[in-house]
Amino acid sequence: MTGLTVIEATGDGGSIGRAIAEATGDARQTLARLVRRAVKRHPPGDKAVRHAVQDLRQMLLQHSPSTLAQIEAMAPGYKLPADELLIWLLGTYFRSIEATQQGCSVYARGGADSSREPWLVKNRDTDPQLENIQTLLRVKPTDGYAWAALSTAGAPDVHSAGMNEHGLAVADTHVPSSDIGIGLPRFSLMMHILQACTSVDESVAYLRSVPRMGFGNLVLADAAGSAAVVECGHSHVEVLPTTADYVVATNHFISPSLATTCLRKPESKAGSDSRDRRRRMDTSLAQESLDGETDPISVVKDHQSPGATCIHSNGKKESVTIATVVFFPIRGVVRVGVGTPCVSCMQDYTVLSGAQDGLQPSEHAESRHNSEREEAGPEEAEEARSGSSFQRHEV
């Protein structure tokens, strides 16, 4: 299994889990290595681990039975015990990411000004072993809205970032924090947001209403042009104030109630890296707002340190940029590239399966151009051919 595997799934949690396992059988050996490493660190026979798994299972059964059903349906396909797969998926609950690892970078651009198209962009930075088992998971659930997500073989729900059929997009970043506890993991929270909500405000209300595991940011954007960063702790949920037409999240908390819970201190290597990336992205986005920049990924393919967002493997790093995803809420388009964004081949997909799948951005733009000419009347079509009326910005 290499590159991006597109998975189509419909139905309940069990059906979705089986579809994931069937489509990613080639990832079995990689997953076995990852799961073995996780259970070596957190042995299922250890009393504390056993009790935590039991508590987490009970939480999922009560608040997200679809998540548990997906895990239990996937496990036999990979020939892995379901509890061991769960330990791998929730490894950061047992042991936070190492202090030397870099995390993900996310930003969303609002579109309150109708001349600016809203979008949400994420660089996924994690274990390089996951690069070759990335998936685009498209789901039509039994109950709720259809959605598509950048995910990983062996993972349920929305395991990185996703968008639903109404143009609501969400992405997460990990924040090592002491404010953690038994609650829904971020991948479950994001799935329920996409299946039940259509706006940023509805998503925030949902997050305040359910138990959360904690230690992460959720970045939201919707088709109406709203965008927000929600800091999700176990005990606290904080929506960061917005002072510009964009929002940014890296791997630390900012709000007074959660900033003191960060395990990576500002002066540490990882702590300063997270803050440097945020500052650099803030500066770049402010300049792009003035310049009218129309390339969504220019900010996340920055190599200049401190604050580089595009991280390449040197054979030693435990966290590198393995994929980039861009969501266009108004168009319902998901743009994905596996690898670093400076060299990866970005391709466009639709939230609902369709003829535009797998096109490169320039091809997708031309296809939309041709479609609009076909749907226009004779006069409008002639104007479009001459270039006098078709002035949409292409990205």
N, C-alpha and C positions, 0 to 999 in steps of 0.2 A: 504493500500500500504506500503510494507516494502522492504528493500534491494534495489536492482537495477532492474529497469524496462527497458527492451530493446524495443525500438520503431523503427519500419521500416517505412520510409516515402519516397514518391516519388512525383515528380510533382512540381507545383508552390507553392508560399507562403501559399495560402489558403489551399491547400491539405496537406501541411506539418503541419500547425496549427491544422487542424481537426484531423490528425493522432495522434498528441501529446495529445490533449484533450481526444480522445477516449481511448487511452492506459492508461491514468492516471486519470480516473474518480474517483478512490478511494481517490485521493488527494484533492478532492473538499473542504472538511471541513478545512483541514490544510491551503489551499490556501485562503479560505474565511477569516480565522483568520489573516493571514499575510497581506492580502489586507486591511482589516478593520483597522489594526494597522497603515498601511502606510497612508491611507486616513484620519485617525484621526490626524496624524501629519501634513499632507499636504492636507487640505480640497480642493476638486475640486472647491468649490465656492469661495475660496480665490482668489482675483484678480491676484496676482503674480503667483500663481500655475496655474490658468486658462490660463494665457498668456504663461507661460512656456510650458504647455502641447500643446497649439496650435502651438507654434514655433517648438517644437520637432516633432509634427505630420507632419508639413510642411517639415521639414528636412528629415524625413524618407520617405515621399512621393516622394521627389526629388532624394534622394541618396540611399535609401534602401527600395523600395516599398515592397519587400518580407518580411522584418521585420514587417512592419505595417500590411500586409495581414495575417501573422501568428498570431499576437496578436488579430486581429479582428475575425479570425476564431476560436481561442481558447476560447475567452471570453464566447460565448453562451454555450459551452460545460461545463464550470465551473459555469455557471449562474452568471457571473460577468460582470459589465459594462467594455467595452474595455479601456476607459480612466482611470478607477481605477486600472486595471491590469497594464497599462502603468506606473502609478504613483508608484506602488509597484516595478516594474522592474527597474525604474530609481530613486529610493529613494535616492541613494547617490548623485544624481545631486541636489536634494533639500536640503539634509542635510547629510554631510559627516559622515562616520562611527565614532562612539563614540571614544574618545581618549583612552578609556580603552580597546578597542577591539584589539585582535591580528588578523593579516591578513594571507594571503596565503604565502607559500614558494615554489619557483620553481627553478629548475636548468636544464640545458641541457648539455650533453656531446657531443662534436664534434667527428668526426671519420676520420679526415684527415689521421691518421695512420690506414691503412687497417686492422690491427690486433685488433682494438678497434671498437666495435659496437656503433654507435651513439644512443642516446635516450634522451627523455625529460620526466621529472618527476615533478608532482605537488602534494603538500598537499593542499587540499581545506579546509580552515578554515573560518567558518562563523556561522550563527545562527544554534544551534543544532536542531531546529525544521525542518530544511531542510534535515537532514540525511535520514529520511525515505521516501523522495520523490525524491531521486536521479535517474537519467535516463542515459541510453546509447542511444543516438539518432543517428540513421544511416539514412543518406539522399542521395537519388539520385535525384538531382534537375533537373528541366526542362533544365536549361542552366548551364553548368559548371561541375566541377569535383565532384565525390561522396566523402562524408566525414562521419566521425563518431565523436561524441563529448560526453564527460561527461557533463551532463546538469541537469536541475531541472524541475520537472513538472510545467507547467504554464509559462515556459520561452521559448522564441524563439531563433533561431540562435545557436551560440556556446556560451553557458552561463557559461563556465569555461575553457575548453580546448578541442582541437580536432586535428584530423589528416586527410588528404585527401588521395585519392587513389595513389598519386604519392609520398607519404611519407613525405610530408611537415606537420610539427606539430607546434602548437601554444598554448600558455597558458598565462593567464593574472594574474596580481596582482594589487590590489587597492592601490592607493597612494592619500591620502587626500591632496589636492593642491588648491591653489588659481587660477591656470591657467586653468580655465574651461569656457565653453561657449556652445552655441548651435552647435552641431555637432554629428557625429555618435558615439553611445556608443560602448564600447569595444566588446560586444557580436556581434554586426553587423559587425564591422571591421574584427573580426576573421572569421566570416562566409564568407565574401567576399574574404578574403585572401585564404581560403581553396577552394573556388569555382573557383578562377581565377588564382592562382599562383602555381608554382611548386618548388620554391626555396626561400631561405632567401632574396636574393637580389631583386627578384621580389616583395616580400612582403614589403620590406622597401620602394621601389619605389611607391607602391600603397599607403602606409600610408602617404607618403609625398604629395600625389596628391588629398586627400579628406579632407573635414572638420572633425575634431575630437572633441568629447566632452571633452576629457582630463582625468586627474587624474588617470593614470595607466601605468604599464609596460606591454609590450608584449614580451614574450620569444619565440624564433623561433628556429627550428632545421629542417634540411632536409636530404634526403637520400644520398646526396653527402658528408655529414659530416660537413656542415657549421652550426654554431649556433650563435645567437646574442640576446642581450637585447636591445629593443627599448623603450625608455622613451617617452610616448605619452602625451603631453600637448595639450591644445587647440591652443596655439600660436606657440609652439615649438615641434619638433620631433628630438630626439637625439639618435644615435646609439652608445652605449658604446664601447670603445675600448676593444679588447680582448687580454689578455696577457697570457692565458692558454688554455688548450683544453676543458675547460668548462666555462659556464657562469651562474650567479646566480642573482635572483631578489627576493626581499622581498617587503617592503611597504614604501619605500622612494626613492626619486630621487637622483642621484649622479652628473649628468652633471652640469656644472656651470650655464647654462641658466635656469635650472629647479630646482636645489637644493634649491634655496632661496624661491621657491613657496610652499614648504612643510608646511602643517599646523601643523604637529606633529614635534615639535622641538626636536633636538637630546637629550636634557636633560629630556624630558617628558618620562613617563612610556612606552607609546606605541612607541615613537620615539626611545628610547634606545633599546627596544625589537627588533624592525625591524633591527637595526644596529647590535645587538648582534647575531641575527639569521644569518644574512649575513656573518658576520665574522666567525661564527662557521662552517657554511656550506663551506666557502672558505677553512678553515683549514682542514676540513674533506676530501674535494674533492682533495686538493693538496696531502694529504697523500695517498688517494686511488689511485691517478694517479701513485704514486711510487710503491704501493703494488700490483697493478693490480686487484683491487676489481671488482667483477662481480655481486654484488647485487645492483640493481638500487635504492632500497628504504632504504638502510642502513643509508643514510644521513638524511632522513626525518622521521625516527622513533627514534630520539634522544630525551631523556627526561631530559638531564642535563641542568641546568640553571646556568648562563644566556645563552640564545640562544636556548632553547629547541624548536624543530620543531614539535614534536608529543604532542598535547595538548588534555588532557582528560577532560570530563565534571565533575564538582563537584556539579552540581545543581544550581550554581550561575553564572558561566561564560557565557557571551553573545556571545563568539566566541570560537569554539572548532574545532578540526580536524574531519571532517565528511566523508572524502573520500580521496583516493589517486589514481592517475592515472599515468601510465607509457606508453609512446608511443615508439615503435620501428620502425623507419622510413624505414629501409631496408626490414624488414619482413612484414610490414603492420599490425602489431599486436598492440592491445590496451589492456593493463593489468589494471584491475580496482578492487579496494577493498573499500567497504563501511564501514565507521568507522575509527578508528585509525589504522595506518599501522602496529603497533606492534602486533596487534591481529587479524586484518581483514583477511578474506580468499580472496586472490587475484585470479582473474580468467582472462583468456585470451579470447579476441574476435578479430575478423578480421574487418577491415574497411568495406569491403564488406561482406555481410552475407555468412556464410559458415559452414562447418562441424566442424571447430575447436572451435566454440563458446562455452563459458562456461567452458572450460577446466581449471584445475589448471595448473600453470606453468610447473610442472614436467610432467603432462600428455601431455601438448602441445609439450614439447620437445620430448617425446617418440613418439608422433604421427608424428612429422616431421622426426624423425630418421627412423621410419618404412616406411614413404613415400619415403625417399631417397633410402632406400634399394630396394623398389619395382621398382623404376625408373632406378636403376643401372643395368648394365649388370651382368652376372653370376660371373665374377671375382671380380668386385667391390662389389657385394652383399656379397660374402664370406668374403672379407676383412672387410666390415662393421660389419658383425656378429662377427668376431674375435676381432674387436676394433682397428685394425691396421691402418685404414685410416680415420675413423670418429673422428675428433678432434675438432669439433666446440665447442666453449664455450657455455654452457647452463646457462641461467640467470633466 
